[in-house]
Amino acid sequence: MAISNKLMMRQGQALVMTPQLLQAIKLLQFSNIELTAFLHDELERNPLLEAEGADFAQGEHNAPNEGETREAPEGDVDEPRAGDWAQDSLSIDATNLSADLGTEVGNAFEPDAPAVSPSAPAAAAEGAGLSATSWNGATGADGDGEAPNLEAYIAAATTLHDSLEKQLALACSDARRRFVGQAIIDAIDENGYLRESASDIASRLGASPEEVEAVLSIVQGFDPSGVGARDLAECLAIQLRERDRFDPAMQIFVANLPLVARRDFAQLARLCGVDEEDVADMAMELRRLDPKPGRVFGDAPIQTVVADVIVRPAGDGSWHVELNSDALPRVLLNHSYAALVSATAKGDADKSFISTCMLNANWLLKSLEQRQRTILKVASEIVRLQDAFLAKGVEHLRPLNLRTIADAIGMHESTVSRVTSNKYMMTPRGIFELKYFFSASIATTSGAAAHSAEAVRFKIKQMIERESPDDILSDDAIVARLKAADIDIARRTVAKYRDSLRIPSSVDRRRQKTSALRQQA
């Protein structure tokens, strides 16, 4: 067959994602904060859109009149606090983020940090009694009557990296060493640990490993004590050296942190060559140290969770589901202004611009309305299926997947997945992310309805909390009790759920509780 060039016409079908369709899909998975930021950008780009209400702009409020004061609200009293189990469930992910630093020693010495629940109300000062002229008895600097920008007078928070860079400039006069030190500081995380090896830094900078180690020893002498360590043992060793407490016995003690976590004081006493009373004193010494020295500079700002959906009990025993109107940014299309600028537009470019703005505004408003309807539809179906959870508690949480919701409301699973991402529901039992209600199913021994994995995890937590020091439950014992409660579960699954709850093994729990009883005695 001869090879030649020729033109052919074919007819076919293809699915093309238009920019408007992509925008609608993106709006579905936006959180309230992301949606507000997106709409702010649209308001700047599209002159035909306007915000409804003065409180649309995040953090902006009407300035009080001269002499007028506003009292700061006590908090959001409409949002109920979650119960203890709800707080634990919502804080699991945040706790696991730092598990790599605390796993070696567990609760043997690490100071307890207060848990922050997304459902906790946040106090907010609005106005706080300041008027446009009350701060210095005068109007703005230009005499235009506008209030000064008070944010310009607020000192910026010092970060860990900023503090280390200032100390580096004072400690190293050599430019090459400062360059290496800056690379080391850049590799230190927010907890104060060096997350890159000295050899990798040396290879990247073209320096020798010895030179990097020498500069690292300088950085490890900076404040806060323990910064720049590569692991927990080195972090503790740095702090103990500064306290002149890193004697040979303490060196062996720190080198065996897994034994410290298990509270195996008998083995530690043999290794360190001291008695168990001295070992207990050394453990108390570790408790006074900070395993995460970078925490003194604070974490990233915590954004208070605002519920997208509110669920309230209705008078007939059902549940009333509604969107949180206060959390929904509202924009309008200014038809009068659109008519005015359309009538005065002269050139083709102006008319084309106004027409494009009108089309984009109409599509945006339709997309926002569709987003709200979809969220309400998904949330209502979740509430219908999880009625027992809302009425009786987490033990009655049903197993649920995306396909069940998608089939019930006639949508695709991907749409349900986008809707449930970064969306929260306020219930009488607390605030939960919509994805919290989706969990795997655990079969029953009798062939009845399956149990939710989250409900089984809560049962395991309850069993362990109620155990006595004389009767510590092993994983096999927990499996037996769960099977007696008609829950068919494997031992490895119990171990996995226990680890996800950061609960030690039965051996470690027995040692911890025995040690606690000895200290009380």
ABEGO torsion letter per residue (X at the ends): XBBBBBBBBBBBBBBBBBAAAAAAAAAAABBAAAAAAAAAAAAAABAABBBBEAAABBGBBBBBBBGBBBBBBAEBAABBBBBAAAAAAAAAAAAAAAAAAAAAAEAAABBBBBBBBAABBBBBBBGGGBBAAAAAGBBBAAGAGBBBBAAAABBBBBBAAAAAAAAAAAABABAAAAAAAAAAAAABBAAGBBABBAAAAAAAAGBBAAAAAAAAAAAAABOBBGBGBABAAAAAAAAAAAAGABBAAAAAAAABAAAAAAGBAAAAAAAAGBBAAAAAAAAAAAAABBABAAAAAEBBBBBBBBBABBBBBBAAGBBBBBBBAAABBBBBBBAAAAAAAAAABABAAAAAAAAAAAAAAAAAAAAAAAAAAAAAAAAAAAAAAAAAAAAAEAAABBBBBAAAAAAAAGBBAAAAAAAABGBBBBBAAEBBBAAAABBBBBBBAAGBBBBBAAAAAAAAAAAAAABBAABBBBAAAAAAAAAAAGBBBBAAAAAAAAAAAGBBBAAAAAAAAAAAAAAAX
